[in-house]
Amino acid sequence: MAAMATTRPGVQERIFLHLSDYVDHSDKVEVPFALSQMGIANAVSIARSNVPRAISGMREAGHLIERQAHVTGVSRKRKAYFLTDEGAKVAHEIWDRVSEASVRIIHTDGRSESTSLAEALESTKLPLRHVDMLRYMDESATIDLSGLTPEIIERDLSKHIEKQLVSSLNDLPRTRRFYGREKELDVMAELLEAKSASILVPGIAGIGKTSLSTKILDRFTHRRNLLYHRCQDWEGSRAFLEACAEWLSAIGHNDLSDYLASTAVPQATLAVNLIEASLSDSPSLIVIDDLHKVGDETLYGILRELTLRIHTLKEVGLVMFSRSFRMVVPESDQSGKIVTLVMPLQGLDEDSSRQILTAMPKMDSDQFSHIYSLSRGHPLILELINRGNVAETFHATLEAFVEKEIFSRLSAPEKRLLGAIAVFREPIPTQAIHQVEGEVDLLDELVEKGLARQSDVENYDVHDLVREFLMRSMDDEMKNGLHSAAVNWYRGKKESAADRIEFIYHLRNSGDEEGLTEVLLTEGRGLVSSGHTELLSILNSLESGDLVANSWVLIRELRGDILTIQGRWDEAEQEYNAATKHISSREPSLELARLLSARADIAVKRGAMEDALELHRNALRIQIEIRDAVGAARTYNNMGHIFRRRKDTRRALEVYGNVEELLEKEEDPELNDARIRLASAFIEMGELDR
């Protein structure tokens, strides 16, 4: 058998295979829809507008002919395409080669195996041709048939009108098997089809929220623009907005992308205005998964606004999945009208639960009743039970069952390898796992047992429930060792903000206090000023005994800066006041000046202008004494802004004059921001000659 294919054949080769099934129609008056441009586009999964370019080389080589014909199901004649005798020979040669390629197939019952493409085609009972198999093959040469039905296959092939719909499903995990939930799916789909609406689906870890999200997306494939966003611990509102902006740009609306490029800290209301305008003429479904992982109030503010406005749009849905039962979005508006349907996700029913337990066909009713009552129909636990085939053992609690019957059965190398994956909060490549744990040969076995997941061709992760059970069973020494190894992985991969935040997260959990302090000093302010409020959860996890006293000035300051961005001003002031207490009052310092300026910014937001000016003056005295030109220029600009708001042009020009003097005397490149702000102020004041 050939080596594992990494990519499916190219578009032109797939067109050869598709048309080879219709060579006997070349002289027919009426031909199948499959021979039209749209039929070809459906079969090989490209846009109809790309078909002429894809076949041009085939026609020039004499492998294909084009003629007008009556197309089944279409009222008027259309262009149809047929292989010549020479083209049919080429198609035959392509299939001879492609048919022997090794693929991994996931059957409708969830079983997976590696086989040749030809054998996979022969073994399935679904109405699939070779080109259909290739259409459903992903970049890792995996063909997942578990979610396919004859109806879905027919729907994919029979689209007569090409809607320019855009799907952004990059974070969507691969679902191995799916049972039951027909009632839940029908309720959700019927509501979203009837009107524009929001749905919140809370449920405990592993209950099947992500699997359900894939199925609701399947229901609206080829019918709406689709966005799937999976929240992560290290991300905040900006990650969602960037994903949304990229998706909207692909649809044809660039306003949100332009707005994000212009600001580090997007405002919720402005962002929602742009999303609403972009979706006003675009049938769309937005699915947000793992919402509980984000503690960013800005994201919650965006979602609250969307739920209140979504009923004004046409064919737009918002579905949110969360482990938390907290109502982060309104259930009704001010008039009492329901705007969010809450659908708590419970365990599977008995019939669906029994379907999962395929490895125990002879299980008696007492055994099944015990498993069902113990698992409460929890699909992930049932899957682990099935893979471990441990129905004969009785335990008092679910936790005892998982510990004794699943984790205790793992070998020491399997436990170490699983720990090496679980310590990471994101899917990671085998190189990272290898750096933490030398042997990775057991990866496939862990995937087959349902304990690890292959998220794509290169990356692996574990389910949150498995991670929680595993990390809880580790001693501190083992945890520190795994986090230290993860630190070494991220140390050389700090190009993106997400990688830098993960680096800080693992430093915090490795016990390296000195390293954590150093990185927060060099990276912390930059991350926060760029709007990465997700750093707050790491900072909040620190306790007084974790770091030396001097480091707490920085920790408190960063917490205050993030809380200020989130509009939590009372909490921010508490952090700034606590940070001030850690600073020696005997000598003026850059830190104290920054804290005074931060408190002044909050006073401005509250409209307390006199308090803000007094705080700025105190900060300015320190900045002048320690010769902090950058800080002084920023403070003068802030004071000028306050005077302009109070219509005191004379005093505004006085403080702006101080900025001009600093800019003439100093050459620090960091003063460029002050220069730009000063120029902007003069333009607004009409001082064009300054």
C-alpha positions as CSV (number, residue, x, y, z in Angstrom):
1,M,0.0,0.0,0.0
2,A,1.2,3.5,-0.8
3,A,2.4,5.8,1.9
4,M,0.0,8.1,3.7
5,A,-1.2,10.8,1.5
6,T,-0.9,14.3,2.9
7,T,-3.1,16.1,0.4
8,R,-6.0,15.1,-1.8
9,P,-5.5,15.2,-5.6
10,G,-5.7,18.6,-7.3
11,V,-8.8,20.2,-8.7
12,Q,-8.2,19.2,-12.2
13,E,-7.5,15.5,-11.3
14,R,-10.8,15.5,-9.3
15,I,-12.7,16.9,-12.4
16,F,-11.2,14.1,-14.5
17,L,-12.5,11.5,-12.0
18,H,-15.9,13.2,-11.7
19,L,-16.5,13.4,-15.5
20,S,-15.3,9.8,-16.0
21,D,-18.5,8.5,-14.5
22,Y,-20.5,10.2,-17.4
23,V,-18.6,9.3,-20.5
24,D,-21.6,7.6,-22.0
25,H,-23.6,10.8,-22.0
26,S,-21.5,12.7,-24.5
27,D,-24.1,12.1,-27.4
28,K,-27.2,12.5,-25.3
29,V,-29.7,15.4,-25.8
30,E,-30.5,15.7,-22.1
31,V,-27.6,15.3,-19.7
32,P,-27.4,15.1,-15.9
33,F,-26.9,18.2,-13.8
34,A,-23.5,16.9,-12.7
35,L,-22.1,17.8,-16.2
36,S,-23.0,21.5,-15.8
37,Q,-20.5,24.0,-14.4
38,M,-22.5,24.1,-11.1
39,G,-22.5,20.3,-11.0
40,I,-18.8,20.1,-11.5
41,A,-18.3,22.8,-8.8
42,N,-20.4,20.8,-6.3
43,A,-18.6,17.6,-7.0
44,V,-15.0,18.9,-6.5
45,S,-15.9,21.6,-3.9
46,I,-14.9,24.8,-5.7
47,A,-16.8,27.9,-6.7
48,R,-18.7,27.8,-10.0
49,S,-16.8,30.8,-11.2
50,N,-13.6,28.9,-10.9
51,V,-14.7,26.0,-13.2
52,P,-13.8,27.6,-16.6
53,R,-10.3,28.3,-15.5
54,A,-9.9,24.8,-14.0
55,I,-10.9,23.0,-17.2
56,S,-9.2,25.3,-19.7
57,G,-6.0,23.3,-19.7
58,M,-8.0,20.0,-20.2
59,R,-9.8,21.5,-23.2
60,E,-6.6,22.8,-24.8
61,A,-5.0,19.3,-24.3
62,G,-7.9,17.6,-26.1
63,H,-9.1,15.8,-23.0
64,L,-12.5,17.6,-22.8
65,I,-15.2,19.0,-25.0
66,E,-17.8,21.6,-24.3
67,R,-21.3,21.9,-25.8
68,Q,-24.8,23.4,-25.2
69,A,-27.2,20.8,-23.8
70,H,-30.5,20.4,-22.0
71,V,-29.6,19.9,-18.3
72,T,-31.9,17.9,-16.1
73,G,-33.7,20.2,-13.7
74,V,-32.7,23.4,-15.5
75,S,-35.2,25.3,-17.7
76,R,-32.9,26.4,-20.5
77,K,-29.8,25.0,-22.2
78,R,-26.5,25.2,-20.4
79,K,-22.9,24.5,-21.2
80,A,-22.1,20.8,-20.5
81,Y,-18.7,19.1,-20.4
82,F,-17.6,15.6,-21.5
83,L,-14.3,13.7,-21.5
84,T,-12.9,12.7,-24.9
85,D,-11.6,9.2,-25.3
86,E,-8.1,10.5,-24.5
87,G,-9.5,12.3,-21.4
88,A,-11.1,9.0,-20.2
89,K,-7.7,7.3,-20.5
90,V,-6.2,10.0,-18.3
91,A,-9.0,9.7,-15.8
92,H,-8.4,5.9,-15.6
93,E,-4.7,6.4,-15.0
94,I,-5.4,9.0,-12.3
95,W,-7.7,6.5,-10.5
96,D,-5.2,3.7,-10.8
97,R,-2.8,5.8,-8.9
98,V,-5.1,7.5,-6.4
99,S,-7.0,4.4,-5.5
100,E,-4.0,2.8,-3.8
101,A,-3.3,5.9,-1.6
102,S,-3.6,5.1,2.1
103,V,-6.3,7.0,4.0
104,R,-7.8,6.9,7.5
105,I,-11.5,6.4,7.4
106,I,-13.9,7.0,10.3
107,H,-17.0,4.8,9.7
108,T,-20.5,5.8,10.5
109,D,-20.4,3.8,13.7
110,G,-17.3,5.7,14.9
111,R,-14.7,2.9,14.1
112,S,-11.6,4.1,12.4
113,E,-9.0,2.3,10.3
114,S,-6.3,2.9,7.8
115,T,-6.9,1.4,4.4
116,S,-6.6,2.2,0.7
117,L,-9.0,4.6,-0.9
118,A,-10.4,1.9,-3.2
119,E,-11.1,-0.4,-0.2
120,A,-12.7,2.4,1.7
121,L,-15.0,3.1,-1.2
122,E,-15.9,-0.5,-1.4
123,S,-16.6,-0.9,2.3
124,T,-19.0,2.0,2.8
125,K,-22.7,1.6,2.4
126,L,-23.2,5.3,1.8
127,P,-23.9,6.4,-1.9
128,L,-20.4,7.7,-2.5
129,R,-18.3,7.8,-5.6
130,H,-14.5,8.2,-5.7
131,V,-14.7,11.9,-6.2
132,D,-17.1,12.2,-3.3
133,M,-14.6,10.4,-1.0
134,L,-12.0,12.9,-2.1
135,R,-14.3,15.8,-1.4
136,Y,-14.8,14.8,2.2
137,M,-11.0,14.0,2.7
138,D,-9.2,16.5,4.9
139,E,-5.5,17.6,4.8
140,S,-4.5,14.7,7.1
141,A,-5.9,12.1,4.6
142,T,-8.8,11.4,7.0
143,I,-12.3,10.7,5.6
144,D,-14.9,11.2,8.3
145,L,-18.1,9.4,7.3
146,S,-19.6,9.5,10.9
147,G,-21.7,12.6,10.2
148,L,-22.7,11.9,6.7
149,T,-26.1,10.7,5.5
150,P,-27.5,10.1,2.0
151,E,-29.5,13.3,2.3
152,I,-26.4,15.4,3.2
153,I,-24.4,13.9,0.2
154,E,-27.3,14.6,-2.1
155,R,-27.6,18.2,-0.8
156,D,-23.9,18.8,-1.4
157,L,-24.2,17.6,-5.0
158,S,-27.5,19.3,-6.0
159,K,-27.0,23.0,-5.2
160,H,-28.4,24.7,-8.3
161,I,-27.8,28.3,-7.2
162,E,-24.3,29.2,-6.0
163,K,-24.7,31.5,-3.0
164,Q,-21.4,33.2,-2.2
165,L,-21.5,31.9,1.4
166,V,-18.4,32.0,3.6
167,S,-17.6,29.5,6.3
168,S,-14.9,30.1,8.9
169,L,-14.6,26.8,10.9
170,N,-10.9,26.7,11.5
171,D,-11.1,25.9,15.2
172,L,-13.9,23.3,14.9
173,P,-12.7,20.0,16.4
174,R,-13.2,16.7,14.6
175,T,-16.2,14.8,16.0
176,R,-15.6,11.0,16.2
177,R,-19.1,9.9,16.9
178,F,-22.5,11.5,17.6
179,Y,-25.6,9.9,19.1
180,G,-29.0,11.2,20.0
181,R,-29.7,14.9,20.5
182,E,-32.2,14.9,17.6
183,K,-34.7,16.7,19.8
184,E,-32.2,19.4,20.8
185,L,-31.1,19.9,17.2
186,D,-34.6,20.1,15.9
187,V,-35.6,22.7,18.5
188,M,-32.5,24.9,17.8
189,A,-32.8,24.6,14.0
190,E,-36.5,25.3,14.0
191,L,-36.0,28.5,16.1
192,L,-33.2,29.7,13.9
193,E,-35.1,29.0,10.8
194,A,-38.2,30.8,12.1
195,K,-36.6,34.0,13.1
196,S,-33.2,35.7,13.9
197,A,-32.5,34.6,17.5
198,S,-29.8,33.8,20.2
199,I,-29.5,30.5,22.0
200,L,-27.4,29.8,25.1
201,V,-26.5,26.2,25.7
202,P,-25.0,25.6,29.2
203,G,-23.7,22.1,30.2
204,I,-21.0,20.4,32.2
205,A,-17.7,19.4,30.8
206,G,-17.8,16.5,28.3
207,I,-21.6,16.5,28.0
208,G,-21.4,17.0,24.2
209,K,-21.6,20.8,23.7
210,T,-18.9,20.9,21.0
211,S,-20.3,17.9,19.2
212,L,-23.7,19.5,19.2
213,S,-22.1,22.7,17.8
214,T,-20.8,20.8,14.8
215,K,-24.2,19.3,14.1
216,I,-26.0,22.7,14.2
217,L,-23.4,24.0,11.8
218,D,-24.0,21.0,9.5
219,R,-27.7,21.9,9.5
220,F,-27.0,25.3,8.0
221,T,-24.1,24.4,5.7
222,H,-24.7,25.8,2.2
223,R,-27.6,27.9,3.6
224,R,-25.8,30.6,5.6
225,N,-22.4,32.1,6.2
226,L,-20.9,30.3,9.2
227,L,-18.5,31.4,11.9
228,Y,-17.3,29.0,14.6
229,H,-15.2,30.6,17.3
230,R,-13.8,28.5,20.2
231,C,-12.8,30.6,23.2
232,Q,-9.5,29.9,24.9
233,D,-8.2,30.7,28.4
234,W,-5.5,33.0,27.0
235,E,-7.7,35.0,24.7
236,G,-10.3,37.8,25.2
237,S,-12.7,39.9,23.2
238,R,-10.1,40.9,20.6
239,A,-9.6,37.3,19.5
240,F,-13.3,37.0,18.8
241,L,-13.5,40.3,17.0
242,E,-10.4,39.5,14.9
243,A,-12.0,36.1,13.9
244,C,-15.3,37.9,13.1
245,A,-13.5,40.6,11.1
246,E,-11.6,38.1,9.0
247,W,-14.9,36.3,8.3
248,L,-16.8,39.4,7.5
249,S,-14.0,40.6,5.1
250,A,-14.3,37.3,3.2
251,I,-18.0,38.0,2.9
252,G,-17.2,41.4,1.6
253,H,-17.4,43.8,4.5
254,N,-14.1,45.3,5.7
255,D,-15.3,47.9,8.2
256,L,-14.6,45.8,11.3
257,S,-11.1,44.9,10.1
258,D,-10.4,48.6,9.4
259,Y,-11.6,49.5,12.9
260,L,-9.5,46.9,14.7
261,A,-6.4,48.0,12.7
262,S,-6.9,51.5,14.1
263,T,-7.3,50.7,17.8
264,A,-5.6,48.5,20.4
265,V,-8.7,48.5,22.7
266,P,-11.9,48.2,20.6
267,Q,-15.1,49.6,22.1
268,A,-18.0,47.1,22.4
269,T,-20.7,49.3,21.1
270,L,-18.7,50.5,18.0
271,A,-17.7,46.9,17.2
272,V,-21.3,45.7,17.5
273,N,-22.5,48.5,15.2
274,L,-20.1,47.3,12.5
275,I,-21.0,43.7,12.9
276,E,-24.7,44.5,12.8
277,A,-24.3,46.6,9.6
278,S,-22.2,43.8,7.9
279,L,-24.8,41.1,8.7
280,S,-27.8,43.2,7.6
281,D,-27.9,41.6,4.2
282,S,-26.0,38.3,4.9
283,P,-27.8,35.2,6.2
284,S,-25.4,34.0,8.9
285,L,-24.9,31.7,11.9
286,I,-22.3,32.5,14.6
287,V,-21.4,29.7,17.0
288,I,-19.3,30.5,20.0
289,D,-17.9,27.5,22.0
290,D,-16.3,27.3,25.5
291,L,-17.6,30.7,26.4
292,H,-16.9,30.0,30.1
293,K,-13.1,30.1,29.4
294,V,-13.2,33.9,28.9
295,G,-13.5,36.3,31.8
296,D,-13.4,39.4,29.6
297,E,-16.4,41.7,30.4
298,T,-15.8,43.4,27.0
299,L,-16.7,40.2,25.2
300,Y,-19.8,39.7,27.3
301,G,-20.7,43.3,26.5
302,I,-20.4,42.6,22.8
303,L,-22.6,39.4,23.1
304,R,-25.2,41.2,25.2
305,E,-25.5,43.9,22.5
306,L,-25.7,41.4,19.8
307,T,-28.5,39.4,21.5
308,L,-30.5,42.6,21.9
309,R,-30.1,43.6,18.3
310,I,-30.2,40.3,16.5
311,H,-34.0,40.2,16.1
312,T,-33.7,43.3,13.8
313,L,-31.6,41.3,11.3
314,K,-32.8,38.8,8.7
315,E,-31.7,35.1,8.9
316,V,-29.0,35.6,11.6
317,G,-28.4,33.3,14.5
318,L,-26.1,33.4,17.5
319,V,-25.5,30.2,19.5
320,M,-23.3,30.1,22.6
321,F,-22.1,27.0,24.4
322,S,-20.7,27.3,27.9
323,R,-19.8,25.2,30.9
324,S,-21.1,28.0,33.1
325,F,-24.8,28.5,33.8
326,R,-24.3,32.2,34.4
327,M,-26.6,34.4,32.3
328,V,-23.9,36.5,30.6
329,V,-26.5,37.6,28.0
330,P,-30.0,39.0,28.6
331,E,-32.8,36.5,28.5
332,S,-35.3,39.3,27.7
333,D,-35.2,42.9,26.6
334,Q,-36.7,45.9,28.5
335,S,-40.1,45.2,27.1
336,G,-40.1,41.7,28.5
337,K,-39.7,40.1,25.0
338,I,-37.5,36.9,25.1
339,V,-34.3,37.5,23.2
340,T,-32.3,34.4,24.3
341,L,-33.5,30.9,24.5
342,V,-31.6,29.0,27.3
343,M,-31.2,25.2,26.6
344,P,-29.3,23.4,29.4
345,L,-27.7,20.3,27.9
346,Q,-28.4,17.1,29.9
347,G,-27.0,13.6,29.6
348,L,-28.1,11.3,26.7
349,D,-31.2,9.1,27.0
350,E,-30.8,5.4,27.6
351,D,-31.1,4.3,24.0
352,S,-28.4,6.7,22.8
353,S,-26.2,5.8,25.8
354,R,-26.5,2.1,24.9
355,Q,-25.5,2.8,21.3
356,I,-22.2,4.1,22.5
357,L,-21.4,0.9,24.4
358,T,-20.6,-1.1,21.3
359,A,-17.8,-3.0,23.0
360,M,-20.2,-4.6,25.5
361,P,-23.0,-6.3,23.4
362,K,-23.7,-8.9,26.0
363,M,-24.1,-6.5,28.9
364,D,-27.1,-7.3,31.1
365,S,-29.7,-4.8,32.2
366,D,-28.2,-4.5,35.8
367,Q,-24.8,-3.6,34.4
368,F,-26.2,-1.1,32.0
369,S,-28.4,0.5,34.7
370,H,-25.4,0.9,36.9
371,I,-23.3,2.4,34.2
372,Y,-26.2,4.7,33.1
373,S,-26.9,5.9,36.6
374,L,-23.2,6.4,37.3
375,S,-22.5,8.3,34.1
376,R,-25.9,10.0,34.0
377,G,-25.8,9.6,30.3
378,H,-22.5,11.6,30.0
379,P,-21.2,10.8,26.5
380,L,-17.5,11.3,27.1
381,I,-17.6,9.0,30.2
382,L,-19.6,6.4,28.3
383,E,-17.0,6.6,25.5
384,L,-14.2,6.0,28.0
385,I,-16.1,3.1,29.6
386,N,-16.7,1.6,26.1
387,R,-13.0,1.9,25.1
388,G,-11.9,0.4,28.5
389,N,-14.6,-2.3,28.5
390,V,-15.0,-2.1,32.2
391,A,-18.8,-2.7,32.7
392,E,-18.4,-5.4,35.2
393,T,-16.9,-3.2,38.0
394,F,-19.1,-1.2,40.3
395,H,-18.1,2.1,42.0
396,A,-19.8,4.5,44.2
397,T,-18.9,7.7,42.4
398,L,-18.1,8.8,38.9
399,E,-14.7,10.2,40.1
400,A,-13.8,6.9,41.7
401,F,-14.8,5.1,38.5
402,V,-12.7,7.3,36.2
403,E,-9.7,7.1,38.6
404,K,-9.7,3.4,39.2
405,E,-10.9,2.0,35.9
406,I,-9.4,4.4,33.4
407,F,-6.4,6.3,34.6
408,S,-5.1,3.5,36.9
409,R,-5.1,1.1,33.9
410,L,-2.7,3.3,32.0
411,S,1.0,2.3,31.9
412,A,3.6,4.7,33.3
413,P,4.7,5.8,29.8
414,E,1.1,6.4,28.8
415,K,0.5,8.6,31.9
416,R,3.6,10.6,31.2
417,L,2.7,11.1,27.6
418,L,-0.9,12.1,28.4
419,G,0.5,14.5,31.0
420,A,2.8,16.0,28.4
421,I,-0.2,16.8,26.3
422,A,-2.6,17.9,29.1
423,V,-0.2,20.5,30.5
424,F,-0.7,22.6,27.4
425,R,-3.9,24.6,27.1
426,E,-4.0,24.6,23.3
427,P,-3.5,21.9,20.6
428,I,0.2,21.4,20.1
429,P,2.4,19.6,17.6
430,T,4.3,16.4,18.2
431,Q,7.6,18.4,18.5
432,A,6.3,20.1,21.6
433,I,5.1,16.9,23.1
434,H,8.4,15.3,22.3
435,Q,10.2,18.1,24.1
436,V,8.2,17.5,27.2
437,E,8.1,13.7,27.0
438,G,10.8,11.9,24.9
439,E,8.7,9.0,23.7
440,V,5.6,9.8,21.5
441,D,5.1,6.3,20.0
442,L,2.0,5.7,22.2
443,L,0.1,8.7,20.8
444,D,-2.1,6.7,18.5
445,E,-3.1,4.3,21.3
446,L,-4.1,7.2,23.5
447,V,-6.2,8.6,20.6
448,E,-7.9,5.3,20.1
449,K,-8.7,5.1,23.9
450,G,-10.4,8.5,23.6
451,L,-8.0,10.1,26.1
452,A,-6.1,12.2,23.5
453,R,-7.5,13.9,20.4
454,Q,-5.8,14.6,17.1
455,S,-7.2,18.1,16.4
456,D,-5.6,18.2,12.9
457,V,-2.8,16.6,10.9
458,E,0.0,17.9,13.2
459,N,-1.6,18.8,16.5
460,Y,-2.9,16.9,19.6
461,D,-4.8,17.9,22.7
462,V,-7.0,16.4,25.4
463,H,-10.6,17.1,26.4
464,D,-11.0,19.5,29.3
465,L,-12.6,16.8,31.5
466,V,-9.6,14.4,30.9
467,R,-7.2,17.3,31.7
468,E,-9.0,18.1,35.0
469,F,-9.0,14.5,36.2
470,L,-5.3,14.0,35.1
471,M,-3.9,17.3,36.6
472,R,-5.8,16.7,39.8
473,S,-4.1,13.3,40.2
474,M,-0.6,14.7,39.7
475,D,1.7,15.7,42.5
476,D,3.2,19.2,42.6
477,E,6.7,18.0,41.5
478,M,5.3,16.4,38.4
479,K,3.2,19.4,37.5
480,N,6.1,21.8,38.0
481,G,8.3,19.6,35.8
482,L,5.7,19.5,33.0
483,H,5.1,23.3,33.2
484,S,8.9,23.9,33.1
485,A,9.2,21.8,29.9
486,A,6.3,23.8,28.4
487,V,8.2,27.0,29.3
488,N,11.2,25.8,27.3
489,W,8.9,25.1,24.3
490,Y,7.4,28.6,24.4
491,R,10.7,30.3,25.2
492,G,11.6,30.1,21.5
493,K,8.1,30.8,20.2
494,K,7.1,34.2,21.4
495,E,6.3,35.8,18.0
496,S,2.5,36.2,18.8
497,A,0.8,37.6,21.8
498,A,-0.9,34.3,22.4
499,D,2.4,32.5,22.6
500,R,3.8,35.1,25.0
501,I,0.7,34.8,27.3
502,E,1.1,31.0,27.3
503,F,4.8,31.5,28.2
504,I,3.8,33.6,31.2
505,Y,1.1,31.1,32.1
506,H,3.5,28.2,32.3
507,L,6.1,30.3,34.1
508,R,3.6,31.1,36.7
509,N,2.8,27.4,37.2
510,S,6.4,26.2,37.1
511,G,7.4,28.0,40.3
512,D,10.0,30.2,38.5
513,E,9.3,33.4,40.4
514,E,12.3,35.2,39.1
515,G,11.6,34.3,35.5
516,L,8.0,35.3,35.9
517,T,8.9,38.7,37.3
518,E,11.4,39.4,34.5
519,V,8.9,38.5,31.8
520,L,6.1,40.6,33.3
521,L,8.5,43.6,33.4
522,T,9.5,43.2,29.8
523,E,6.2,41.9,28.3
524,G,3.4,42.8,30.7
525,R,2.7,46.5,29.8
526,G,3.0,45.9,26.1
527,L,0.4,43.1,26.2
528,V,-2.0,45.0,28.3
529,S,-1.7,48.2,26.2
530,S,-2.4,46.1,23.1
531,G,-5.7,45.1,24.7
532,H,-4.8,41.6,25.9
533,T,-7.0,41.6,29.0
534,E,-6.9,37.8,29.2
535,L,-3.7,38.3,31.2
536,L,-5.9,39.2,34.2
537,S,-6.7,35.6,35.1
538,I,-3.0,34.8,35.4
539,L,-2.3,37.9,37.5
540,N,-5.3,37.2,39.7
541,S,-4.0,33.7,40.4
542,L,-0.8,35.1,42.0
543,E,-0.7,35.2,45.8
544,S,1.4,37.3,48.1
545,G,3.8,34.5,48.8
546,D,4.5,33.8,45.1
547,L,6.7,36.9,44.4
548,V,9.0,39.3,46.2
549,A,7.4,42.5,47.6
550,N,8.8,44.8,44.9
551,S,7.1,42.7,42.2
552,W,3.7,43.5,43.6
553,V,3.9,47.1,42.4
554,L,3.9,45.8,38.8
555,I,1.3,43.1,39.4
556,R,-1.1,45.5,41.0
557,E,-0.5,48.1,38.3
558,L,-1.1,45.6,35.5
559,R,-4.3,44.4,37.2
560,G,-5.5,48.0,37.5
561,D,-4.7,48.8,33.8
562,I,-6.8,45.8,32.7
563,L,-9.7,46.6,35.0
564,T,-9.6,50.2,33.7
565,I,-9.9,48.9,30.1
566,Q,-12.8,46.7,31.2
567,G,-14.6,49.7,32.7
568,R,-14.3,48.3,36.3
569,W,-13.0,51.6,37.7
570,D,-13.6,51.0,41.4
571,E,-11.7,47.7,41.3
572,A,-8.9,49.4,39.3
573,E,-8.5,52.2,41.9
574,Q,-8.2,49.6,44.6
575,E,-5.4,47.9,42.7
576,Y,-3.6,51.2,42.1
577,N,-3.9,52.2,45.8
578,A,-2.6,48.8,46.8
579,A,0.3,49.2,44.4
580,T,1.1,52.7,45.8
581,K,1.5,51.2,49.3
582,H,4.3,49.0,48.1
583,I,6.3,52.0,46.8
584,S,8.7,53.8,49.2
585,S,7.4,57.3,49.8
586,R,10.9,58.7,50.4
587,E,12.0,59.0,46.8
588,P,10.1,60.0,43.7
589,S,9.8,57.1,41.2
590,L,8.6,56.3,37.7
591,E,6.2,53.8,39.1
592,L,4.5,56.3,41.4
593,A,4.1,58.8,38.6
594,R,2.5,56.1,36.4
595,L,0.0,55.2,39.1
596,L,-1.0,58.8,39.6
597,S,-1.5,59.2,35.9
598,A,-3.6,56.0,35.8
599,R,-5.8,57.3,38.6
600,A,-6.1,60.6,36.8
601,D,-7.4,58.8,33.6
602,I,-10.1,57.1,35.7
603,A,-11.1,60.5,37.2
604,V,-11.5,61.9,33.6
605,K,-13.7,59.0,32.7
606,R,-15.9,59.8,35.7
607,G,-16.1,63.5,34.8
608,A,-14.1,64.5,38.0
609,M,-11.8,67.0,36.1
610,E,-10.4,68.9,39.1
611,D,-9.4,65.6,40.7
612,A,-7.8,64.5,37.4
613,L,-5.8,67.8,37.1
614,E,-4.5,67.5,40.7
615,L,-3.4,63.9,40.1
616,H,-1.7,64.9,36.8
617,R,0.1,67.8,38.6
618,N,1.4,65.4,41.3
619,A,2.6,63.0,38.6
620,L,4.2,65.9,36.6
621,R,6.2,67.0,39.6
622,I,7.8,63.5,39.9
623,Q,8.3,63.2,36.1
624,I,10.2,66.6,36.1
625,E,12.3,65.6,39.1
626,I,13.4,62.3,37.6
627,R,13.7,63.7,34.1
628,D,11.1,61.5,32.6
629,A,10.5,63.4,29.3
630,V,8.2,60.8,27.8
631,G,5.9,60.7,30.9
632,A,5.9,64.5,31.2
633,A,4.9,65.0,27.6
634,R,2.1,62.5,28.0
635,T,0.9,64.2,31.2
636,Y,1.0,67.7,29.6
637,N,-1.0,66.3,26.6
638,N,-3.6,64.8,29.0
639,M,-3.9,68.1,30.9
640,G,-4.4,70.0,27.6
641,H,-7.2,67.6,26.7
642,I,-8.9,68.4,30.0
643,F,-8.6,72.1,29.5
644,R,-10.0,71.8,26.0
645,R,-13.0,69.9,27.3
646,R,-13.5,72.8,29.7
647,K,-13.3,75.4,26.9
648,D,-10.2,76.9,28.5
649,T,-8.2,77.5,25.4
650,R,-5.5,79.7,27.0
651,R,-4.5,77.2,29.6
652,A,-4.6,74.4,27.0
653,L,-2.2,76.3,24.8
654,E,0.1,76.9,27.8
655,V,0.5,73.1,28.6
656,Y,0.8,72.3,24.9
657,G,3.6,74.8,24.7
658,N,5.4,72.7,27.4
659,V,5.1,69.7,25.1
660,E,6.6,71.7,22.3
661,E,9.6,72.6,24.4
662,L,10.2,69.0,25.4
663,L,10.0,67.9,21.8
664,E,12.6,70.5,20.8
665,K,15.0,69.5,23.6
666,E,14.7,65.7,23.6
667,E,15.3,63.2,20.8
668,D,13.8,60.1,22.4
669,P,11.9,58.1,19.7
670,E,9.3,57.3,22.3
671,L,8.2,60.9,22.1
672,N,6.7,60.4,18.7
673,D,3.3,59.4,20.2
674,A,3.3,62.8,22.1
675,R,4.2,64.6,18.9
676,I,1.3,63.0,17.0
677,R,-1.2,63.8,19.9
678,L,0.0,67.4,20.0
679,A,-0.4,67.8,16.2
680,S,-3.9,66.3,16.4
681,A,-4.8,68.7,19.2
682,F,-3.6,71.7,17.3
683,I,-5.6,70.7,14.2
684,E,-8.8,70.4,16.3
685,M,-8.1,73.8,17.8
686,G,-7.5,75.4,14.4
687,E,-3.9,76.2,15.4
688,L,-2.6,75.2,11.9
689,D,0.5,77.4,12.0
690,R,2.0,75.7,15.1
